């Protein structure tokens, strides 16, 4: 019983990284909008950099989700 409670608590704490990733993705695309508004001629280069930032931030979210699932379902 105590082990199950610890697993649920650990999985819940591991999902905190998902909230951070959501904030990070919002920051990346907010910066893209601001950068494009300030200098529209750099739109393509800024978009490429934003997609890279999105991918790296999303990878962190997937790692956090993977950790939560490992905590819940590992033996």
Secondary structure, DSSP 8 states (H G I E B T S, - for coil): -HHHHHHHHHHHHHTHHHHHHHHHHHHHHHHHHHHHHH-GGGHHHHHHHHHHHHHHHHHHHHHHHHHHHHHHH--
